[in-house]
Amino acid sequence: MATEIITAMVGLFCTVVSSVVTFVLTRRKYNTEVDSQQIQNLNDGFDLYKKTMEEAIASQKERLEETIKFQNSKIEALQKENDSLKEQVNSLREQLSSLIFNLHIANKKEEQP
């Protein structure tokens, strides 16, 4: 009877030790898997953020290029208008100079008897 009790106690002890060791190892594995999943989730989040930022940068770059093209066309139009206005001013100066010269001649003719 004593050997049966000792055998039962040894069996119980081995079962408890085995259960504790299994629990500890399973817990470590579970924690490792959870940590691994959290790292994977962070990487996925960073990848999504990176993709979103790249798309935003591409969109901003495209809008900037369109704005630059528009501004360049406006500048060209304004330069052409400015050149045209300069030509008009020069033409008007020549006409004014001619009128002043003609008035001066007309005044001289009137002063002569």
mmCIF file of the C-alpha atoms, coordinates in Angstrom:
data_MODEL
# 
_entry.id   MODEL 
# 
loop_
_atom_site.group_PDB 
_atom_site.id 
_atom_site.type_symbol 
_atom_site.label_atom_id 
_atom_site.label_alt_id 
_atom_site.label_comp_id 
_atom_site.label_asym_id 
_atom_site.label_entity_id 
_atom_site.label_seq_id 
_atom_site.pdbx_PDB_ins_code 
_atom_site.Cartn_x 
_atom_site.Cartn_y 
_atom_site.Cartn_z 
_atom_site.occupancy 
_atom_site.B_iso_or_equiv 
_atom_site.pdbx_formal_charge 
_atom_site.auth_seq_id 
_atom_site.auth_comp_id 
_atom_site.auth_asym_id 
_atom_site.auth_atom_id 
_atom_site.pdbx_PDB_model_num 
ATOM 1   C CA . MET A 1 1   ? 0.000  0.000   0.000   1.00 0.00 ? 1   MET A CA 1 
ATOM 2   C CA . ALA A 1 2   ? 2.869  2.366   0.795   1.00 0.00 ? 2   ALA A CA 1 
ATOM 3   C CA . THR A 1 3   ? 4.429  1.751   -2.609  1.00 0.00 ? 3   THR A CA 1 
ATOM 4   C CA . GLU A 1 4   ? 1.138  2.512   -4.286  1.00 0.00 ? 4   GLU A CA 1 
ATOM 5   C CA . ILE A 1 5   ? 0.911  5.832   -2.418  1.00 0.00 ? 5   ILE A CA 1 
ATOM 6   C CA . ILE A 1 6   ? 4.508  6.686   -3.309  1.00 0.00 ? 6   ILE A CA 1 
ATOM 7   C CA . THR A 1 7   ? 3.848  5.757   -6.949  1.00 0.00 ? 7   THR A CA 1 
ATOM 8   C CA . ALA A 1 8   ? 0.686  7.893   -6.977  1.00 0.00 ? 8   ALA A CA 1 
ATOM 9   C CA . MET A 1 9   ? 2.549  10.836  -5.383  1.00 0.00 ? 9   MET A CA 1 
ATOM 10  C CA . VAL A 1 10  ? 5.409  10.542  -7.877  1.00 0.00 ? 10  VAL A CA 1 
ATOM 11  C CA . GLY A 1 11  ? 2.864  10.370  -10.732 1.00 0.00 ? 11  GLY A CA 1 
ATOM 12  C CA . LEU A 1 12  ? 1.007  13.393  -9.311  1.00 0.00 ? 12  LEU A CA 1 
ATOM 13  C CA . PHE A 1 13  ? 4.286  15.295  -8.887  1.00 0.00 ? 13  PHE A CA 1 
ATOM 14  C CA . CYS A 1 14  ? 5.365  14.505  -12.460 1.00 0.00 ? 14  CYS A CA 1 
ATOM 15  C CA . THR A 1 15  ? 1.970  15.556  -13.783 1.00 0.00 ? 15  THR A CA 1 
ATOM 16  C CA . VAL A 1 16  ? 2.108  18.871  -11.883 1.00 0.00 ? 16  VAL A CA 1 
ATOM 17  C CA . VAL A 1 17  ? 5.703  19.568  -12.991 1.00 0.00 ? 17  VAL A CA 1 
ATOM 18  C CA . SER A 1 18  ? 4.842  18.642  -16.575 1.00 0.00 ? 18  SER A CA 1 
ATOM 19  C CA . SER A 1 19  ? 1.776  20.900  -16.493 1.00 0.00 ? 19  SER A CA 1 
ATOM 20  C CA . VAL A 1 20  ? 3.766  23.834  -15.078 1.00 0.00 ? 20  VAL A CA 1 
ATOM 21  C CA . VAL A 1 21  ? 6.567  23.412  -17.627 1.00 0.00 ? 21  VAL A CA 1 
ATOM 22  C CA . THR A 1 22  ? 4.031  23.132  -20.456 1.00 0.00 ? 22  THR A CA 1 
ATOM 23  C CA . PHE A 1 23  ? 2.195  26.212  -19.189 1.00 0.00 ? 23  PHE A CA 1 
ATOM 24  C CA . VAL A 1 24  ? 5.410  28.274  -18.980 1.00 0.00 ? 24  VAL A CA 1 
ATOM 25  C CA . LEU A 1 25  ? 6.614  27.207  -22.425 1.00 0.00 ? 25  LEU A CA 1 
ATOM 26  C CA . THR A 1 26  ? 3.184  27.731  -23.980 1.00 0.00 ? 26  THR A CA 1 
ATOM 27  C CA . ARG A 1 27  ? 2.938  31.158  -22.346 1.00 0.00 ? 27  ARG A CA 1 
ATOM 28  C CA . ARG A 1 28  ? 6.350  32.164  -23.742 1.00 0.00 ? 28  ARG A CA 1 
ATOM 29  C CA . LYS A 1 29  ? 5.367  30.956  -27.205 1.00 0.00 ? 29  LYS A CA 1 
ATOM 30  C CA . TYR A 1 30  ? 2.075  32.843  -27.009 1.00 0.00 ? 30  TYR A CA 1 
ATOM 31  C CA . ASN A 1 31  ? 3.849  36.052  -25.858 1.00 0.00 ? 31  ASN A CA 1 
ATOM 32  C CA . THR A 1 32  ? 6.377  35.687  -28.671 1.00 0.00 ? 32  THR A CA 1 
ATOM 33  C CA . GLU A 1 33  ? 3.580  35.257  -31.211 1.00 0.00 ? 33  GLU A CA 1 
ATOM 34  C CA . VAL A 1 34  ? 1.734  38.289  -29.800 1.00 0.00 ? 34  VAL A CA 1 
ATOM 35  C CA . ASP A 1 35  ? 4.914  40.392  -29.974 1.00 0.00 ? 35  ASP A CA 1 
ATOM 36  C CA . SER A 1 36  ? 5.543  39.173  -33.508 1.00 0.00 ? 36  SER A CA 1 
ATOM 37  C CA . GLN A 1 37  ? 1.973  40.071  -34.539 1.00 0.00 ? 37  GLN A CA 1 
ATOM 38  C CA . GLN A 1 38  ? 2.293  43.531  -32.965 1.00 0.00 ? 38  GLN A CA 1 
ATOM 39  C CA . ILE A 1 39  ? 5.527  44.135  -34.868 1.00 0.00 ? 39  ILE A CA 1 
ATOM 40  C CA . GLN A 1 40  ? 3.848  42.978  -38.078 1.00 0.00 ? 40  GLN A CA 1 
ATOM 41  C CA . ASN A 1 41  ? 0.912  45.320  -37.413 1.00 0.00 ? 41  ASN A CA 1 
ATOM 42  C CA . LEU A 1 42  ? 3.308  48.230  -36.852 1.00 0.00 ? 42  LEU A CA 1 
ATOM 43  C CA . ASN A 1 43  ? 5.125  47.415  -40.096 1.00 0.00 ? 43  ASN A CA 1 
ATOM 44  C CA . ASP A 1 44  ? 1.812  47.279  -41.951 1.00 0.00 ? 44  ASP A CA 1 
ATOM 45  C CA . GLY A 1 45  ? 0.827  50.620  -40.426 1.00 0.00 ? 45  GLY A CA 1 
ATOM 46  C CA . PHE A 1 46  ? 4.141  52.190  -41.425 1.00 0.00 ? 46  PHE A CA 1 
ATOM 47  C CA . ASP A 1 47  ? 3.789  50.779  -44.954 1.00 0.00 ? 47  ASP A CA 1 
ATOM 48  C CA . LEU A 1 48  ? 0.291  52.252  -45.231 1.00 0.00 ? 48  LEU A CA 1 
ATOM 49  C CA . TYR A 1 49  ? 1.530  55.618  -43.914 1.00 0.00 ? 49  TYR A CA 1 
ATOM 50  C CA . LYS A 1 50  ? 4.449  55.551  -46.346 1.00 0.00 ? 50  LYS A CA 1 
ATOM 51  C CA . LYS A 1 51  ? 2.151  54.732  -49.272 1.00 0.00 ? 51  LYS A CA 1 
ATOM 52  C CA . THR A 1 52  ? -0.275 57.482  -48.273 1.00 0.00 ? 52  THR A CA 1 
ATOM 53  C CA . MET A 1 53  ? 2.538  60.023  -47.965 1.00 0.00 ? 53  MET A CA 1 
ATOM 54  C CA . GLU A 1 54  ? 4.023  59.020  -51.328 1.00 0.00 ? 54  GLU A CA 1 
ATOM 55  C CA . GLU A 1 55  ? 0.611  59.438  -52.978 1.00 0.00 ? 55  GLU A CA 1 
ATOM 56  C CA . ALA A 1 56  ? 0.147  62.833  -51.298 1.00 0.00 ? 56  ALA A CA 1 
ATOM 57  C CA . ILE A 1 57  ? 3.608  63.955  -52.416 1.00 0.00 ? 57  ILE A CA 1 
ATOM 58  C CA . ALA A 1 58  ? 2.921  62.795  -55.984 1.00 0.00 ? 58  ALA A CA 1 
ATOM 59  C CA . SER A 1 59  ? -0.397 64.652  -55.976 1.00 0.00 ? 59  SER A CA 1 
ATOM 60  C CA . GLN A 1 60  ? 1.213  67.827  -54.639 1.00 0.00 ? 60  GLN A CA 1 
ATOM 61  C CA . LYS A 1 61  ? 4.023  67.544  -57.189 1.00 0.00 ? 61  LYS A CA 1 
ATOM 62  C CA . GLU A 1 62  ? 1.483  67.185  -60.000 1.00 0.00 ? 62  GLU A CA 1 
ATOM 63  C CA . ARG A 1 63  ? -0.475 70.218  -58.788 1.00 0.00 ? 63  ARG A CA 1 
ATOM 64  C CA . LEU A 1 64  ? 2.736  72.208  -58.455 1.00 0.00 ? 64  LEU A CA 1 
ATOM 65  C CA . GLU A 1 65  ? 3.758  71.323  -62.013 1.00 0.00 ? 65  GLU A CA 1 
ATOM 66  C CA . GLU A 1 66  ? 0.321  72.379  -63.288 1.00 0.00 ? 66  GLU A CA 1 
ATOM 67  C CA . THR A 1 67  ? 0.568  75.660  -61.368 1.00 0.00 ? 67  THR A CA 1 
ATOM 68  C CA . ILE A 1 68  ? 4.048  76.295  -62.771 1.00 0.00 ? 68  ILE A CA 1 
ATOM 69  C CA . LYS A 1 69  ? 2.815  75.662  -66.333 1.00 0.00 ? 69  LYS A CA 1 
ATOM 70  C CA . PHE A 1 70  ? -0.128 77.991  -65.776 1.00 0.00 ? 70  PHE A CA 1 
ATOM 71  C CA . GLN A 1 71  ? 2.080  80.707  -64.272 1.00 0.00 ? 71  GLN A CA 1 
ATOM 72  C CA . ASN A 1 72  ? 4.608  80.369  -67.099 1.00 0.00 ? 72  ASN A CA 1 
ATOM 73  C CA . SER A 1 73  ? 1.855  80.800  -69.700 1.00 0.00 ? 73  SER A CA 1 
ATOM 74  C CA . LYS A 1 74  ? 0.602  83.875  -67.813 1.00 0.00 ? 74  LYS A CA 1 
ATOM 75  C CA . ILE A 1 75  ? 4.131  85.296  -67.707 1.00 0.00 ? 75  ILE A CA 1 
ATOM 76  C CA . GLU A 1 76  ? 4.541  84.743  -71.456 1.00 0.00 ? 76  GLU A CA 1 
ATOM 77  C CA . ALA A 1 77  ? 1.217  86.459  -72.162 1.00 0.00 ? 77  ALA A CA 1 
ATOM 78  C CA . LEU A 1 78  ? 2.134  89.393  -69.920 1.00 0.00 ? 78  LEU A CA 1 
ATOM 79  C CA . GLN A 1 79  ? 5.558  89.689  -71.558 1.00 0.00 ? 79  GLN A CA 1 
ATOM 80  C CA . LYS A 1 80  ? 3.924  89.816  -74.996 1.00 0.00 ? 80  LYS A CA 1 
ATOM 81  C CA . GLU A 1 81  ? 1.469  92.445  -73.772 1.00 0.00 ? 81  GLU A CA 1 
ATOM 82  C CA . ASN A 1 82  ? 4.333  94.406  -72.217 1.00 0.00 ? 82  ASN A CA 1 
ATOM 83  C CA . ASP A 1 83  ? 6.297  94.292  -75.472 1.00 0.00 ? 83  ASP A CA 1 
ATOM 84  C CA . SER A 1 84  ? 3.228  95.468  -77.387 1.00 0.00 ? 84  SER A CA 1 
ATOM 85  C CA . LEU A 1 85  ? 2.706  98.331  -74.932 1.00 0.00 ? 85  LEU A CA 1 
ATOM 86  C CA . LYS A 1 86  ? 6.365  99.332  -75.236 1.00 0.00 ? 86  LYS A CA 1 
ATOM 87  C CA . GLU A 1 87  ? 5.973  99.473  -79.014 1.00 0.00 ? 87  GLU A CA 1 
ATOM 88  C CA . GLN A 1 88  ? 2.865  101.624 -78.623 1.00 0.00 ? 88  GLN A CA 1 
ATOM 89  C CA . VAL A 1 89  ? 4.685  103.968 -76.226 1.00 0.00 ? 89  VAL A CA 1 
ATOM 90  C CA . ASN A 1 90  ? 7.605  104.289 -78.653 1.00 0.00 ? 90  ASN A CA 1 
ATOM 91  C CA . SER A 1 91  ? 5.207  104.975 -81.518 1.00 0.00 ? 91  SER A CA 1 
ATOM 92  C CA . LEU A 1 92  ? 3.393  107.611 -79.466 1.00 0.00 ? 92  LEU A CA 1 
ATOM 93  C CA . ARG A 1 93  ? 6.721  109.199 -78.505 1.00 0.00 ? 93  ARG A CA 1 
ATOM 94  C CA . GLU A 1 94  ? 7.694  109.414 -82.162 1.00 0.00 ? 94  GLU A CA 1 
ATOM 95  C CA . GLN A 1 95  ? 4.314  110.942 -83.017 1.00 0.00 ? 95  GLN A CA 1 
ATOM 96  C CA . LEU A 1 96  ? 4.621  113.431 -80.134 1.00 0.00 ? 96  LEU A CA 1 
ATOM 97  C CA . SER A 1 97  ? 8.137  114.325 -81.178 1.00 0.00 ? 97  SER A CA 1 
ATOM 98  C CA . SER A 1 98  ? 6.946  114.822 -84.752 1.00 0.00 ? 98  SER A CA 1 
ATOM 99  C CA . LEU A 1 99  ? 4.055  117.009 -83.569 1.00 0.00 ? 99  LEU A CA 1 
ATOM 100 C CA . ILE A 1 100 ? 6.342  119.099 -81.392 1.00 0.00 ? 100 ILE A CA 1 
ATOM 101 C CA . PHE A 1 101 ? 8.754  119.514 -84.282 1.00 0.00 ? 101 PHE A CA 1 
ATOM 102 C CA . ASN A 1 102 ? 5.922  120.513 -86.633 1.00 0.00 ? 102 ASN A CA 1 
ATOM 103 C CA . LEU A 1 103 ? 4.556  122.992 -84.053 1.00 0.00 ? 103 LEU A CA 1 
ATOM 104 C CA . HIS A 1 104 ? 8.008  124.438 -83.614 1.00 0.00 ? 104 HIS A CA 1 
ATOM 105 C CA . ILE A 1 105 ? 8.344  124.913 -87.379 1.00 0.00 ? 105 ILE A CA 1 
ATOM 106 C CA . ALA A 1 106 ? 4.856  126.373 -87.570 1.00 0.00 ? 106 ALA A CA 1 
ATOM 107 C CA . ASN A 1 107 ? 5.678  128.829 -84.783 1.00 0.00 ? 107 ASN A CA 1 
ATOM 108 C CA . LYS A 1 108 ? 8.882  129.896 -86.527 1.00 0.00 ? 108 LYS A CA 1 
ATOM 109 C CA . LYS A 1 109 ? 6.973  130.494 -89.777 1.00 0.00 ? 109 LYS A CA 1 
ATOM 110 C CA . GLU A 1 110 ? 4.472  132.656 -87.941 1.00 0.00 ? 110 GLU A CA 1 
ATOM 111 C CA . GLU A 1 111 ? 7.221  134.707 -86.317 1.00 0.00 ? 111 GLU A CA 1 
ATOM 112 C CA . GLN A 1 112 ? 8.860  135.479 -89.641 1.00 0.00 ? 112 GLN A CA 1 
ATOM 113 C CA . PRO A 1 113 ? 7.334  138.492 -91.471 1.00 0.00 ? 113 PRO A CA 1 
# 
